[in-house]
Amino acid sequence: MNAKASGVPAITFEMHPSERRLPEDVRANLLKSPGFGQVFTEHMITLRWSEKLGWHDGKLEPYGPLTLDPSAAVLHYAQEIFEGLKAYRQESGPIVAFRPYANAARFRRSAVRMAMPELPDEAFVQAIELLVTQDRDWVPANADQSLYLRPLMIATTPALGVSKPADSYLFTLIASPSSGIFSGGVRPVRVWLAEGFSRAAPGGTGEAKTGGNYAASFAGQRQALDHGCDQVVWLDAVSHRWVEEMGGMNLCFVYGSGKDARLMTPALTGTLLPGITRDSLLTLAPDLGIPASEGAISLDQWQAGCESGEITEVFACGTAAAITPVGEVRSSHGGWTIGDGQPGPVTMRLREQLLGIQFGRVPDPHGWIHKIL
Ligand SMILES: *Cc1c(COP(=O)(O)O)cnc(C)c1O
């Protein structure tokens, strides 16, 4: 329904850009090697929601701290959701986003699960277009760097009662030039099997992109680091048998090699985060002649498959690091190596194809590229 016809005011953003811009040499220096999520651009978007006014008070304003009442619901009960997507400076000039409407839809689904208001997709994408346009000088031109966009929504109601969900919320969008989470390009990661911890249980919030899932994951991540690993692999919470995902990324398994290679990723059972990179690869792999399916793999099957040579490659996929090979698995009982522990050919081919579409080096047959500028 048209916003006007429904009597709901259209969502608009007032422009209040900063009067003083950061000197160009300072920005250039920050863009040299920004790492991941450490450098932020000069502006942000904020937009409020209340039961009475709906979405209102949209603004683009200078990047800076938020003021929150210490009783704000998010600080106590973690009623929060977020998203992650990127803007790319393509080689021929345009600045584009990758599948922003898919992130907008997932943001709405996360909101529903967390009893928060749904932001219309058009407003989500408009906020991205406004911020990227304002801060376009922050979209890196260096190969394989991009501008990471982080939309979030928090419950701001200043009240400690929990008899109903909060009745006021703040949507914010910030942007961070980034080189990807695992620096050094495609170094394979070593993963740790978190036994004794679960990330998400049936009926819980595992398929919502919400901070609480991460809060519950850090003890496992700590254990991984203490054992010389980069990331945790989560197993299903019920039988601790089925492989679900890795840290903040989905997992893909390659069976066979050459013409016979095929891809399998764990099915979305309700406890996995439905990654947009994962979804894109389920389409891209068949485009390259690699059959792809959703399935299930147990820990034992993973180990046996690597030992017999049936499983040739494993990689993780997500927006922040695109595609990252998994070289080795460790647990308190020992571990195993995947293939020769080095990035495999299917992993690298899919990575080249995905980054190729994002950076405009190869055609975009599925209409995933959204031109901003
Ligand atoms: C965001 C996220 C992913 C990857 O999703 P993409 O849309 O591909 O970036 C995977 N797992 C978890 C837990 C996540 O939060």
The ligand as a MOL file (V3000), in Angstrom:
LIG
                    3D

  0  0  0     0  0            999 V3000
M  V30 BEGIN CTAB
M  V30 COUNTS 15 15 0 0 0
M  V30 BEGIN ATOM
M  V30 1 C 25.7010 -12.0690 9.2140 0
M  V30 2 C 25.9690 -13.4710 9.5570 0
M  V30 3 C 26.2800 -14.4440 8.5780 0
M  V30 4 C 26.5440 -14.1300 7.1170 0
M  V30 5 O 25.5170 -13.4620 6.4770 0
M  V30 6 P 25.8200 -12.6340 5.1470 0
M  V30 7 O 24.4860 -12.0640 4.7780 0
M  V30 8 O 26.3420 -13.5670 4.1410 0
M  V30 9 O 26.8200 -11.5910 5.5140 0
M  V30 10 C 26.4250 -15.7740 8.9980 0
M  V30 11 N 26.2950 -16.1240 10.2880 0
M  V30 12 C 26.0100 -15.2050 11.2470 0
M  V30 13 C 25.8810 -15.6500 12.6470 0
M  V30 14 C 25.8510 -13.8550 10.9220 0
M  V30 15 O 25.5890 -12.9670 11.8850 0
M  V30 END ATOM
M  V30 BEGIN BOND
M  V30 1 1 1 2
M  V30 2 1 2 3
M  V30 3 2 2 14
M  V30 4 1 3 4
M  V30 5 2 3 10
M  V30 6 1 4 5
M  V30 7 1 5 6
M  V30 8 2 6 7
M  V30 9 1 6 8
M  V30 10 1 6 9
M  V30 11 1 10 11
M  V30 12 2 11 12
M  V30 13 1 12 13
M  V30 14 1 12 14
M  V30 15 1 14 15
M  V30 END BOND
M  V30 END CTAB
M  END
